[in-house]
Amino acid sequence: MSVDFELVRRAIGENASLDHPVASLTTYRVGGRARVFVRVDVESQLERVAEVANAHSLEVMVIGRGSNMLVSDRGFPGIVVQLGDFASRTDIDEFTSHGEIGATIVVTAGAAVPLPVLARRTASVGLTGFEWAVGVPGSIGGAVRMNAGGHGSDMSASVVDARLFDWRDGSTRDVDCADLGLRFRGSSIGDDTVVLGARLGLTVGDRAACEATIEEIVRWRRENQPGGQNAGSVFVNPVPGEVLAGRLIDECGLRGFRIGSAMVSTKHANFIQADEGGRAEDVFAVMSHVRRVVADKTGHVMRSEVRLVGFEETV
Ligand SMILES: Cc1cc2nc3c(=O)[nH]c(=O)nc-3n(C[C@H](O)[C@H](O)[C@H](O)COP(=O)(O)OP(=O)(O)OC[C@H]3O[C@@H](n4cnc5c(N)ncnc54)[C@H](O)[C@@H]3O)c2cc1C
């Protein structure tokens, strides 16, 4: 069935656009165009998008901060949705009472809230438990979906529940943390579901200590991780805490390995960097090569932590 995309665009609303470059929406800054793109500022528009997508059998993909995603140079043939204003709020400003040290406070954050922003704001009012997220450049929605984590913690340590929207029937529901299937860098949240926001249980602590932890993490990240165009760690550690992907890649002598516009970082072997103006296909080719060499030499088959969009093979 051929789709009249101009009709689709008009049906979604005037804020939808056609052939929108995806690169600018991701930290890799490579990849093709979204056939349709819409930034949804009002929650009720999601239902409209769902109706239109279902009517035309179009795939929908929600994008957060694009920091865990590699979109192919061919782009995405369906509708890319970015959550806007309605999902950008937190109630952290309403937290004024410092309560008793050790008390649990529940904070609400929309899916589009950047993790570093929430980490800094919770620390600045003396809430502890979310400092680890200051160096993870994703959104709450993307972080819940893949159970982002670092520095000995992850989303599952604080998520109380999450508000989910279902593309298939346009329904919304609150789901307890225990039912989200959060596991090491993954969850049971699939492509048919959008995280609209989450409630996090944090602990009243000492503000100066929280802020010192934030500064320490920022310093550690600067010293140990490369800047530039990447999506953080590319492969999930085969055995968390024991068999580390970066170490395996290093042992195979792949630090600095390059194909075209992409290379294994010389600073952190589990990062793959793209050059300015580079190609997603090159990043993918480096990933495939690294995965093959590590499997051949060490027997560990690494799985991609990065969401691959529009590639025929998987890594
Ligand atoms: C420099 C750097 C360092 C990083 N360090 C870490 C780290 O220490 N620990 C770590 O875990 N990760 C790390 N990451 C990866 C990344 O920041 C996290 O995985 C983050 O949680 C991804 O969030 P996002 O909003 O960018 O998701 P995106 O990249 O936009 O999307 C990732 C996946 O989540 C889905 N998604 C996004 N938003 C939603 C939503 N609202 N509802 C449902 N699905 C959604 C997308 O469809 C996609 O499948 C790092 C990345 C970079 C660039």
The ligand as a Tripos MOL2 file, in Angstrom:
@<TRIPOS>MOLECULE
LIG
   53    58     1     0     0
SMALL
NO_CHARGES

@<TRIPOS>ATOM
      1 C1         28.6510   10.1940   26.5000 C.3       1 LIG1
      2 C2         27.5820    9.1880   26.8540 C.ar      1 LIG1
      3 C3         27.6540    8.5190   28.0550 C.ar      1 LIG1
      4 C4         26.6700    7.5820   28.3960 C.ar      1 LIG1
      5 N1         26.7670    6.9330   29.5910 N.ar      1 LIG1
      6 C5         25.8230    6.0440   29.9480 C.ar      1 LIG1
      7 C6         25.8860    5.3850   31.2090 C.ar      1 LIG1
      8 O1         26.7740    5.6050   32.0160 O.2       1 LIG1
      9 N2         24.9170    4.5060   31.5120 N.ar      1 LIG1
     10 C7         23.8970    4.2320   30.6560 C.ar      1 LIG1
     11 O2         23.0240    3.4310   31.0020 O.2       1 LIG1
     12 N3         23.8130    4.8250   29.4540 N.ar      1 LIG1
     13 C8         24.7340    5.7290   29.0790 C.ar      1 LIG1
     14 N4         24.6630    6.3610   27.8680 N.ar      1 LIG1
     15 C9         23.5810    5.9910   26.9220 C.3       1 LIG1
     16 C10        22.3080    6.8390   27.0450 C.3       1 LIG1
     17 O3         22.5610    8.1410   27.5090 O.3       1 LIG1
     18 C11        21.2560    6.1710   27.9380 C.3       1 LIG1
     19 O4         20.9620    4.8900   27.4540 O.3       1 LIG1
     20 C12        19.9620    6.9750   27.9930 C.3       1 LIG1
     21 O5         19.1270    6.4030   28.9470 O.3       1 LIG1
     22 C13        19.2120    7.0100   26.6710 C.3       1 LIG1
     23 O6         18.1680    7.9550   26.7820 O.3       1 LIG1
     24 P1         17.6860    8.7850   25.4990 P.3       1 LIG1
     25 O7         16.5770    9.6520   25.9350 O.co2     1 LIG1
     26 O8         18.8240    9.4680   24.8590 O.co2     1 LIG1
     27 O9         17.1530    7.6000   24.5930 O.3       1 LIG1
     28 P2         17.1810    7.5550   22.9980 P.3       1 LIG1
     29 O10        18.5640    7.3360   22.5210 O.co2     1 LIG1
     30 O11        16.4340    8.7040   22.4430 O.co2     1 LIG1
     31 O12        16.3530    6.2180   22.7680 O.3       1 LIG1
     32 C14        16.8860    4.9760   23.1780 C.3       1 LIG1
     33 C15        15.7610    3.9240   23.1110 C.3       1 LIG1
     34 O13        14.7520    4.2890   24.0480 O.3       1 LIG1
     35 C16        13.5290    4.5300   23.3720 C.3       1 LIG1
     36 N5         12.8930    5.6730   24.0280 N.ar      1 LIG1
     37 C17        13.3390    6.9440   24.1610 C.ar      1 LIG1
     38 N6         12.4490    7.6820   24.8380 N.ar      1 LIG1
     39 C18        11.4260    6.8550   25.1340 C.ar      1 LIG1
     40 C19        10.1960    7.0140   25.8020 C.ar      1 LIG1
     41 N7          9.8060    8.1930   26.3160 N.pl3     1 LIG1
     42 N8          9.3720    5.9340   25.9020 N.ar      1 LIG1
     43 C20         9.7200    4.7370   25.3960 C.ar      1 LIG1
     44 N9         10.8690    4.5140   24.7460 N.ar      1 LIG1
     45 C21        11.7140    5.5710   24.6210 C.ar      1 LIG1
     46 C22        13.8720    4.8090   21.9260 C.3       1 LIG1
     47 O14        12.8110    4.4900   21.0530 O.3       1 LIG1
     48 C23        15.0570    3.8790   21.7600 C.3       1 LIG1
     49 O15        14.6390    2.5590   21.5620 O.3       1 LIG1
     50 C24        25.6180    7.3030   27.5020 C.ar      1 LIG1
     51 C25        25.5440    7.9940   26.2850 C.ar      1 LIG1
     52 C26        26.5210    8.9370   25.9610 C.ar      1 LIG1
     53 C27        26.4090    9.6710   24.6510 C.3       1 LIG1
@<TRIPOS>BOND
     1     1     2 1
     2     2     3 ar
     3     2    52 ar
     4     3     4 ar
     5     4     5 ar
     6     4    50 ar
     7     5     6 ar
     8     6     7 ar
     9     6    13 1
    10     7     8 2
    11     7     9 ar
    12     9    10 ar
    13    10    11 2
    14    10    12 ar
    15    12    13 ar
    16    13    14 ar
    17    14    15 1
    18    14    50 ar
    19    15    16 1
    20    16    17 1
    21    16    18 1
    22    18    19 1
    23    18    20 1
    24    20    21 1
    25    20    22 1
    26    22    23 1
    27    23    24 1
    28    24    25 2
    29    24    26 1
    30    24    27 1
    31    27    28 1
    32    28    29 2
    33    28    30 1
    34    28    31 1
    35    31    32 1
    36    32    33 1
    37    33    34 1
    38    33    48 1
    39    34    35 1
    40    35    36 1
    41    35    46 1
    42    36    37 ar
    43    36    45 ar
    44    37    38 ar
    45    38    39 ar
    46    39    40 ar
    47    39    45 ar
    48    40    41 1
    49    40    42 ar
    50    42    43 ar
    51    43    44 ar
    52    44    45 ar
    53    46    47 1
    54    46    48 1
    55    48    49 1
    56    50    51 ar
    57    51    52 ar
    58    52    53 1
@<TRIPOS>SUBSTRUCTURE
     1 LIG1         1 GROUP 0 **** ****
